[in-house]
Amino acid sequence: MGRLRENRNRQRKVRQQQAAGERLQATFDMLAGRQNDLFDQRNRRRREDVEFTPKILSVTRDRDIFCECVRRDFAYLEAQKFAVEKDFMARVLPQSVHGRALNGHGWFADAVGCPLIFADATFDRVCSVLEELEPQLGHLEIRGWRNQQIARLINHLEKHFTDSSMALEDEQGPLFGVDFFKGRRVETEPFIKGLILAGQMDDPDCRQRSLALMPFAFNDYELVLGYGGQEVVAPERLEKLGLGDTGSREFSPAERQQLIDLEVIFAEKKTYSYPQYDQAYFRRSLGEGVCDDLALLYIGRCYGFDALLGAFLSDAVDTYDKFLRQCRPGGMDGYLVDRLLSLAWQQQGAAPVTEEEVARLINFAAKRNQPVTRLSSSHRRLVQYERGSDLPTLLLHWDFLAGERLPKIHLGFSREPAERFYQTAFSRFQAAKMPVPAPKFY
């Protein structure tokens, strides 16, 4: 019995030494500006191998720990390689740090890898730590700057809507700071089509209609699809109700209307200003949503590379939209789609996309269609060069459609092997009777 306890203690000590060594190496790489995205993968695998009970901490009670974790996590993420200007990514990454703080991911762990969950972490609290390092990373500055970038895109689209082609940059540089937008022109019609399709894909009413039009998965079983939407809220009133995470439970139309009557949710189509108003995601149907990667592939396959880039920009707006100084019901991505549809009706007398096209996109990309996938890359992951790849993930997706050989890497937060994901995409295209080249790897 004593020898067994001694062996367990020895094994625990070895694990602690390995964890400390990996964290130290990641720190060295972070300080030297070297990419080390393997740290997340190793850290996650270690937590899966060893049963840890996450520690629930408080930002106010454990502020020193919170500040240290935020600083290290932000620096680690900033050391990754992105196809986006550094100033832009610096204003995107606090959103990632916020999510990692809530879930105990990344650097939100103790010395042996036990997750540290800050359940009361907010975007603004993360920014309050970062602005001590860089004043432009204060929450009001980032929120206002994000509004400006969305306004840039809307103005650019309105200005060139009737042109046959448009550049993906203006006098300030490439839109959303994307490197591969420099000097690039796109055909306006497919670009706008891709942008609208991706914007409507996440709309809860469009998802509900898509289930009515196409209720079955490729294996003829009923398709399960979750959905919800961004709502403008009075944050203090919402907090007093004690509803907790409004994205984790289902709100019926009657419950939503009651919250509107109580002036917790504001549905009038106008602009609302932070901090009196903010946004919160309210789920309307439980279940898995849509895989953004599959949606981008579908749009690229159906409408071409320019449409894929339009869809990608819609996803960028959806990401920036989460934390703004000026917000609107349905999110700024929904507002952008409404503006483009209005212009299309004025100029062309018809919408650029049909309900059936939106339904087919949603059905194809639903995570619970067949084969099932866990992947759905965030905006950050789409523009990131994953270790082992010389292209950002978005451009790898186009290489797959073009029949190019692909690297054997891991994708997204779920670290989905590229071989598995692209085989899933290939199988779905076959089921949809849309031929694409079989994936090849090196």
C-alpha positions as CSV (number, residue, x, y, z in Angstrom):
1,M,0.0,0.0,0.0
2,G,2.8,2.3,0.9
3,R,4.6,1.6,-2.4
4,L,1.4,2.3,-4.4
5,R,1.1,5.7,-2.7
6,E,4.7,6.4,-3.3
7,N,4.3,5.6,-7.1
8,R,1.3,7.8,-7.3
9,N,3.1,10.7,-5.6
10,R,6.1,10.1,-8.0
11,Q,3.7,10.2,-11.0
12,R,2.0,13.3,-9.8
13,K,5.4,15.0,-9.3
14,V,6.4,14.1,-12.9
15,R,3.2,15.5,-14.2
16,Q,3.7,18.7,-12.3
17,Q,7.2,19.0,-13.6
18,Q,6.0,18.4,-17.2
19,A,3.3,21.0,-16.8
20,A,5.7,23.5,-15.4
21,G,8.2,22.9,-18.2
22,E,5.6,23.3,-20.9
23,R,4.3,26.5,-19.4
24,L,7.9,27.8,-19.1
25,Q,8.6,27.0,-22.7
26,A,5.4,28.7,-23.8
27,T,6.4,31.8,-21.7
28,F,9.9,31.9,-23.4
29,D,8.2,31.6,-26.8
30,M,5.7,34.3,-25.9
31,L,8.3,36.7,-24.7
32,A,10.4,36.1,-27.8
33,G,7.4,36.6,-30.1
34,R,7.5,33.1,-31.4
35,Q,4.4,31.1,-32.2
36,N,3.5,28.4,-29.8
37,D,0.0,27.3,-30.4
38,L,1.0,23.8,-29.3
39,F,0.7,25.0,-25.7
40,D,-3.1,25.1,-25.9
41,Q,-3.2,21.6,-27.4
42,R,-0.8,20.1,-24.9
43,N,-2.5,21.9,-22.0
44,R,-5.9,20.6,-23.1
45,R,-4.7,17.0,-23.6
46,R,-3.1,17.1,-20.1
47,R,-6.3,18.2,-18.6
48,E,-8.2,15.4,-20.4
49,D,-5.7,12.8,-19.2
50,V,-5.9,14.0,-15.5
51,E,-9.1,14.7,-13.8
52,F,-9.1,18.2,-12.5
53,T,-11.9,19.9,-10.6
54,P,-11.9,23.5,-12.0
55,K,-11.3,26.2,-9.4
56,I,-14.0,28.9,-9.5
57,L,-12.4,32.3,-8.7
58,S,-13.7,35.9,-8.6
59,V,-12.3,38.9,-10.5
60,T,-12.9,41.1,-7.4
61,R,-11.7,38.7,-4.8
62,D,-8.8,37.2,-6.8
63,R,-7.8,40.2,-8.9
64,D,-4.1,39.7,-8.8
65,I,-4.5,36.2,-10.2
66,F,-7.0,37.4,-12.8
67,C,-4.7,40.3,-13.9
68,E,-1.7,37.9,-14.3
69,C,-3.7,35.4,-16.3
70,V,-5.1,38.1,-18.6
71,R,-1.7,39.6,-19.3
72,R,-0.1,36.2,-20.0
73,D,-3.0,34.9,-22.1
74,F,-3.2,38.1,-24.2
75,A,0.6,38.1,-24.8
76,Y,0.5,34.4,-25.7
77,L,-2.4,35.0,-28.3
78,E,-0.7,38.1,-29.7
79,A,2.5,36.0,-30.4
80,Q,0.5,33.8,-32.8
81,K,0.8,34.5,-36.6
82,F,-2.3,36.1,-38.2
83,A,-3.1,37.4,-41.7
84,V,-4.3,40.7,-40.1
85,E,-2.5,43.9,-39.1
86,K,-1.3,43.8,-35.5
87,D,-3.4,46.8,-34.4
88,F,-6.5,45.1,-35.6
89,M,-5.8,41.8,-33.8
90,A,-4.9,43.7,-30.6
91,R,-8.6,44.8,-30.6
92,V,-10.0,41.4,-31.5
93,L,-8.0,39.3,-29.0
94,P,-9.5,40.7,-25.7
95,Q,-12.7,39.0,-26.8
96,S,-10.8,35.7,-27.0
97,V,-9.2,36.3,-23.6
98,H,-12.7,37.0,-22.1
99,G,-14.0,33.6,-23.4
100,R,-11.0,31.8,-22.1
101,A,-11.4,33.4,-18.7
102,L,-15.0,32.3,-18.5
103,N,-14.1,28.7,-19.4
104,G,-10.7,28.2,-17.8
105,H,-8.8,27.8,-21.1
106,G,-5.3,28.8,-22.2
107,W,-3.3,30.6,-19.5
108,F,-6.3,30.6,-17.1
109,A,-4.8,27.6,-15.2
110,D,-2.6,27.1,-12.2
111,A,0.9,25.7,-12.3
112,V,-0.2,22.1,-12.7
113,G,-2.8,22.8,-15.3
114,C,-6.0,23.0,-13.1
115,P,-8.5,25.3,-14.9
116,L,-9.1,28.7,-13.2
117,I,-12.6,29.8,-14.1
118,F,-13.6,33.5,-13.5
119,A,-17.4,33.3,-13.7
120,D,-17.7,37.0,-13.2
121,A,-15.2,37.9,-16.0
122,T,-16.5,40.5,-18.5
123,F,-15.1,42.0,-21.6
124,D,-14.7,45.3,-19.9
125,R,-12.9,43.8,-16.9
126,V,-10.4,42.1,-19.3
127,C,-9.8,45.5,-21.0
128,S,-9.3,47.2,-17.7
129,V,-6.2,45.0,-17.2
130,L,-4.9,45.4,-20.8
131,E,-5.3,49.2,-20.8
132,E,-2.7,49.4,-18.1
133,L,-0.3,48.1,-20.7
134,E,-1.7,49.9,-23.7
135,P,-4.2,52.8,-23.2
136,Q,-5.8,52.2,-26.6
137,L,-7.0,48.8,-25.3
138,G,-9.5,50.4,-22.8
139,H,-13.0,49.0,-23.3
140,L,-14.6,52.2,-24.5
141,E,-11.7,52.8,-27.0
142,I,-12.1,49.2,-28.4
143,R,-15.9,49.4,-28.6
144,G,-15.8,52.7,-30.4
145,W,-13.0,51.5,-32.7
146,R,-15.1,48.5,-33.7
147,N,-18.0,50.6,-34.6
148,Q,-15.7,52.6,-36.8
149,Q,-14.5,49.5,-38.7
150,I,-18.1,48.3,-39.3
151,A,-19.1,51.8,-40.5
152,R,-16.1,51.8,-42.9
153,L,-17.3,48.6,-44.5
154,I,-21.0,49.8,-44.8
155,N,-19.9,53.1,-46.3
156,H,-17.6,51.3,-48.8
157,L,-20.3,48.9,-49.8
158,E,-22.9,51.6,-50.3
159,K,-20.4,53.7,-52.3
160,H,-19.6,50.8,-54.7
161,F,-22.8,48.9,-54.7
162,T,-23.6,49.6,-58.4
163,D,-20.0,49.1,-59.6
164,S,-19.2,45.9,-61.4
165,S,-16.2,45.4,-59.2
166,M,-14.8,46.9,-56.0
167,A,-11.5,46.9,-54.1
168,L,-11.3,45.4,-50.7
169,E,-9.5,48.5,-49.3
170,D,-10.2,52.2,-49.0
171,E,-8.1,55.2,-48.3
172,Q,-7.4,53.8,-44.8
173,G,-6.1,50.5,-46.0
174,P,-7.5,47.0,-46.3
175,L,-10.9,46.4,-44.7
176,F,-10.6,44.9,-41.3
177,G,-6.8,45.0,-41.7
178,V,-6.8,41.7,-43.7
179,D,-3.4,41.3,-45.3
180,F,-4.6,39.4,-48.4
181,F,-7.1,42.2,-49.2
182,K,-4.3,44.5,-50.2
183,G,-4.6,45.2,-53.9
184,R,-7.5,42.7,-54.3
185,R,-10.6,43.5,-56.3
186,V,-13.7,41.4,-56.4
187,E,-16.8,41.2,-58.6
188,T,-19.5,43.0,-56.7
189,E,-22.4,40.8,-57.4
190,P,-21.1,37.5,-56.0
191,F,-19.3,39.3,-53.2
192,I,-22.5,40.9,-52.0
193,K,-24.3,37.6,-52.4
194,G,-21.9,35.8,-50.1
195,L,-22.1,38.6,-47.5
196,I,-25.9,38.4,-47.4
197,L,-26.0,34.6,-47.3
198,A,-23.6,34.5,-44.4
199,G,-25.5,37.3,-42.6
200,Q,-28.8,35.5,-42.9
201,M,-27.4,32.2,-42.0
202,D,-27.2,33.2,-38.3
203,D,-30.6,35.0,-38.3
204,P,-33.0,33.1,-36.0
205,D,-36.0,33.7,-38.2
206,C,-34.0,32.4,-41.3
207,R,-33.0,29.3,-39.4
208,Q,-36.5,28.6,-38.3
209,R,-37.7,29.0,-41.9
210,S,-34.9,26.8,-43.2
211,L,-36.1,24.0,-40.9
212,A,-39.6,24.3,-42.4
213,L,-38.2,24.2,-45.9
214,M,-35.6,21.5,-45.3
215,P,-36.3,19.6,-42.1
216,F,-34.1,16.5,-42.7
217,A,-30.4,15.8,-42.6
218,F,-28.5,13.9,-45.4
219,N,-29.3,10.6,-43.6
220,D,-33.0,11.4,-43.8
221,Y,-33.3,11.8,-40.0
222,E,-34.9,15.0,-38.6
223,L,-32.3,17.8,-38.4
224,V,-31.7,19.3,-35.0
225,L,-30.7,22.9,-35.2
226,G,-30.1,25.5,-32.4
227,Y,-30.5,29.2,-32.9
228,G,-30.9,32.5,-31.1
229,G,-30.1,36.2,-31.6
230,Q,-28.4,39.3,-30.2
231,E,-30.8,41.5,-28.2
232,V,-30.3,45.0,-27.0
233,V,-30.7,45.0,-23.2
234,A,-30.6,47.2,-20.2
235,P,-27.7,45.5,-18.4
236,E,-28.6,46.5,-14.9
237,R,-32.2,45.3,-15.2
238,L,-31.1,42.1,-16.8
239,E,-28.7,41.4,-14.0
240,K,-31.3,42.1,-11.3
241,L,-33.6,39.4,-12.9
242,G,-30.8,36.8,-12.2
243,L,-31.4,35.0,-15.5
244,G,-27.7,34.0,-15.7
245,D,-26.3,32.9,-19.1
246,T,-29.2,33.7,-21.5
247,G,-27.6,31.6,-24.2
248,S,-27.8,28.4,-22.2
249,R,-31.6,28.1,-21.9
250,E,-34.4,28.5,-24.4
251,F,-36.6,31.6,-24.4
252,S,-40.1,31.3,-25.9
253,P,-41.7,34.1,-27.9
254,A,-43.9,34.8,-25.0
255,E,-41.0,35.1,-22.6
256,R,-39.1,37.4,-25.0
257,Q,-42.2,39.6,-25.3
258,Q,-42.5,39.8,-21.5
259,L,-38.9,40.9,-21.3
260,I,-39.7,43.6,-23.9
261,D,-42.7,44.7,-21.8
262,L,-40.4,44.9,-18.7
263,E,-38.0,47.1,-20.8
264,V,-35.2,44.6,-20.3
265,I,-35.0,43.9,-24.1
266,F,-35.4,46.7,-26.6
267,A,-36.6,45.7,-30.0
268,E,-37.2,49.1,-31.7
269,K,-35.1,49.4,-34.8
270,K,-32.8,52.2,-33.8
271,T,-29.3,52.8,-32.4
272,Y,-28.7,52.3,-28.7
273,S,-25.6,53.6,-26.8
274,Y,-23.4,51.8,-24.2
275,P,-23.2,51.7,-21.2
276,Q,-26.9,52.5,-20.7
277,Y,-27.6,49.7,-23.2
278,D,-25.6,46.6,-24.2
279,Q,-26.1,43.3,-26.0
280,A,-26.8,39.8,-24.9
281,Y,-27.4,36.6,-26.8
282,F,-30.8,34.9,-26.1
283,R,-31.3,31.4,-27.3
284,R,-34.6,30.6,-28.9
285,S,-34.0,26.9,-29.7
286,L,-31.6,24.5,-28.0
287,G,-29.2,22.5,-30.1
288,E,-26.0,22.8,-32.1
289,G,-25.8,25.6,-34.6
290,V,-23.9,25.9,-37.9
291,C,-20.3,25.2,-38.7
292,D,-18.9,28.5,-40.2
293,D,-16.1,26.6,-42.0
294,L,-18.6,24.4,-43.9
295,A,-20.7,27.4,-44.6
296,L,-17.7,29.2,-46.2
297,L,-16.9,26.1,-48.2
298,Y,-20.5,25.8,-49.5
299,I,-20.6,29.5,-50.5
300,G,-17.2,29.2,-52.2
301,R,-18.3,26.1,-54.0
302,C,-21.6,27.6,-55.2
303,Y,-20.7,31.2,-55.9
304,G,-16.9,31.4,-56.2
305,F,-14.0,32.9,-54.3
306,D,-15.3,36.5,-54.3
307,A,-18.5,35.2,-52.6
308,L,-16.4,33.3,-50.0
309,L,-14.6,36.6,-49.2
310,G,-18.0,38.4,-48.8
311,A,-19.1,35.6,-46.4
312,F,-15.8,35.9,-44.4
313,L,-16.4,39.7,-44.0
314,S,-19.9,39.1,-42.7
315,D,-18.4,36.8,-40.1
316,A,-15.9,39.5,-39.2
317,V,-18.8,41.9,-38.6
318,D,-20.5,39.3,-36.4
319,T,-17.4,39.0,-34.3
320,Y,-16.8,42.8,-33.9
321,D,-20.5,43.2,-33.2
322,K,-20.3,41.5,-29.8
323,F,-18.9,44.5,-28.0
324,L,-19.8,48.0,-29.3
325,R,-20.5,51.5,-28.2
326,Q,-23.4,51.8,-30.6
327,C,-25.6,48.7,-31.2
328,R,-28.9,47.8,-32.8
329,P,-31.4,45.0,-32.3
330,G,-30.4,41.9,-34.3
331,G,-26.8,43.0,-34.4
332,M,-24.8,45.0,-36.8
333,D,-24.5,42.1,-39.2
334,G,-28.2,42.0,-39.4
335,Y,-28.3,45.7,-39.9
336,L,-25.7,45.4,-42.7
337,V,-27.8,42.7,-44.5
338,D,-30.9,44.9,-44.2
339,R,-29.0,47.8,-45.8
340,L,-27.8,45.7,-48.7
341,L,-31.2,44.2,-49.3
342,S,-32.8,47.7,-49.3
343,L,-30.2,48.8,-51.9
344,A,-30.8,45.8,-54.0
345,W,-34.5,46.4,-54.1
346,Q,-34.0,50.0,-54.9
347,Q,-31.4,49.4,-57.7
348,Q,-32.5,46.0,-59.1
349,G,-36.0,45.4,-57.9
350,A,-35.2,42.0,-56.4
351,A,-33.3,40.4,-53.5
352,P,-29.8,39.0,-54.4
353,V,-30.6,35.7,-52.6
354,T,-33.7,33.5,-52.2
355,E,-35.1,31.8,-49.1
356,E,-34.3,28.5,-50.7
357,E,-30.6,29.4,-51.1
358,V,-30.4,30.4,-47.5
359,A,-32.1,27.2,-46.4
360,R,-29.8,25.0,-48.5
361,L,-26.7,26.8,-46.9
362,I,-28.0,26.3,-43.4
363,N,-28.9,22.7,-44.0
364,F,-25.6,21.9,-45.5
365,A,-23.5,23.6,-42.8
366,A,-25.6,22.5,-39.7
367,K,-23.2,20.8,-37.3
368,R,-25.7,17.9,-36.7
369,N,-26.1,17.1,-40.4
370,Q,-24.1,14.0,-41.6
371,P,-21.3,13.5,-41.0
372,V,-21.4,15.4,-37.7
373,T,-18.7,17.9,-37.0
374,R,-17.6,19.8,-33.9
375,L,-15.6,22.5,-35.7
376,S,-16.7,26.1,-36.2
377,S,-13.7,28.4,-36.5
378,S,-13.9,31.9,-35.0
379,H,-12.8,35.0,-36.9
380,R,-9.5,34.7,-35.1
381,R,-9.0,31.1,-36.2
382,L,-9.9,31.8,-39.8
383,V,-7.1,34.4,-40.1
384,Q,-4.6,32.5,-38.0
385,Y,-1.7,30.5,-39.5
386,E,-2.1,27.2,-37.7
387,R,1.2,25.4,-36.9
388,G,2.3,23.5,-40.0
389,S,0.5,25.7,-42.5
390,D,1.8,28.5,-44.7
391,L,-1.7,29.9,-45.2
392,P,-4.4,31.2,-42.9
393,T,-7.3,28.8,-42.4
394,L,-9.7,30.7,-44.7
395,L,-7.3,30.4,-47.7
396,L,-6.8,26.7,-46.9
397,H,-10.5,26.2,-47.3
398,W,-10.3,27.6,-50.8
399,D,-7.3,25.4,-51.6
400,F,-9.5,22.4,-50.6
401,L,-12.1,23.5,-53.1
402,A,-9.4,24.0,-55.8
403,G,-8.1,20.5,-55.3
404,E,-4.7,21.6,-53.8
405,R,-2.8,19.4,-51.4
406,L,-3.4,20.4,-47.7
407,P,-1.2,20.2,-44.6
408,K,-2.0,17.8,-41.9
409,I,-2.8,20.3,-39.2
410,H,-5.4,20.9,-36.5
411,L,-8.2,23.4,-36.9
412,G,-10.2,25.7,-34.6
413,F,-10.7,25.6,-30.9
414,S,-11.7,21.9,-31.0
415,R,-8.4,21.1,-32.7
416,E,-10.1,19.1,-35.4
417,P,-7.6,17.2,-37.6
418,A,-7.7,18.6,-41.1
419,E,-7.9,15.1,-42.6
420,R,-11.1,14.5,-40.7
421,F,-12.7,17.9,-41.3
422,Y,-12.1,18.0,-45.1
423,Q,-13.3,14.4,-45.4
424,T,-16.5,15.5,-43.6
425,A,-16.8,18.4,-46.1
426,F,-16.2,16.1,-49.0
427,S,-18.8,13.6,-47.8
428,R,-21.4,16.4,-47.4
429,F,-20.7,17.7,-50.9
430,Q,-21.2,14.2,-52.2
431,A,-24.5,13.9,-50.3
432,A,-25.6,17.2,-51.7
433,K,-24.6,16.0,-55.2
434,M,-22.1,18.8,-55.6
435,P,-18.8,17.3,-56.8
436,V,-15.6,18.7,-55.3
437,P,-12.0,17.2,-55.5
438,A,-11.2,14.6,-52.9
439,P,-8.9,16.0,-50.2
440,K,-5.2,15.4,-50.6
441,F,-2.6,15.9,-47.9
442,Y,1.1,16.3,-47.5
